């Protein structure tokens, strides 16, 4: 049973460019959340997708957008990249059990470097 | 907005010593979760606490949720080198937004 898979694992982009990161959730999970983790910090919640819609959003600008597909996989898009967007981007999946939060399974992350 | 603070930032212990990390929220939490992240790795779920005053144990790890549901702690008895990593608490108030603390990095001297 594959866990949460993310691609690519590493990425280098130039300031001002756009990037798309991808995530496939754990089998049986229908909820996907995205996090940004700067070096030495805890993960920061970007947004959560359920039933192909953004269910909750953190304090991130509109440059950060996402999408969830019918097979529950998800994409994170970041436009007009800034140097400060350099971070580890984590995807986490969980089953929708009706409660506010359940155990989240994290992928290995995508290390984004903006130069 | 909701903030989750964690102390200490770092702890360096001799193998066999105990370790405790503390987590405090600015708002009442509906539940709290704990994760461990090894160097270069991703967060791995350890446990979730839901009830006021709840205490749960996993072998050498003891987790507590405060009576007011605003603080939590993780205690490791007799640390081992395999315990090395950063421990994060993460809580939510009344939304789907999971707020992580800044983490406590544990280093263990063999």
Contacts between the chains, C-beta under 8 A, distances in Angstrom:
chain1	res1	chain2	res2	distance
A	33	B	96	7.9
A	33	B	98	7.1
A	35	B	100	7.8
A	41	B	102	6.1
A	41	B	103	7.6
A	42	B	6	7.7
A	42	B	88	5.3
A	42	B	90	7.7
A	42	B	100	3.5
A	42	B	101	5.5
A	42	B	102	5.0
A	42	B	103	5.1
A	43	B	43	6.6
A	43	B	88	7.5
A	43	B	90	7.9
A	43	B	100	4.9
A	44	B	100	7.2
A	45	B	97	5.1
A	45	B	98	5.8
A	45	B	99	6.6
A	45	B	100	7.7
A	48	B	96	5.1
A	48	B	97	7.6
A	55	B	96	5.7
A	56	B	95	5.7
A	56	B	96	4.0
A	56	B	97	5.2
A	58	B	97	6.0
A	59	B	1	7.1
A	90	B	42	6.2
A	90	B	43	7.2
A	92	B	43	8.0
A	100	B	30	5.5
A	100	B	31	7.1
A	100	B	92	5.6
A	100	B	94	7.2
A	100	B	95	7.1
A	100	B	96	6.2
A	101	B	30	7.5
A	101	B	31	6.0
A	101	B	33	7.0
A	101	B	48	7.6
A	101	B	92	5.0
A	101	B	96	6.9
A	101	B	98	5.9
A	102	B	48	7.4
A	103	B	33	7.3
A	103	B	45	4.7
A	103	B	48	6.3
A	104	B	33	7.6
A	104	B	43	8.0
A	104	B	45	6.3
A	104	B	98	7.0
A	105	B	45	7.0
A	106	B	35	8.0
A	106	B	42	4.4
A	106	B	43	4.9
A	106	B	44	7.2
A	107	B	42	6.5
A	108	B	41	7.6
A	108	B	42	5.3
A	109	B	42	5.5
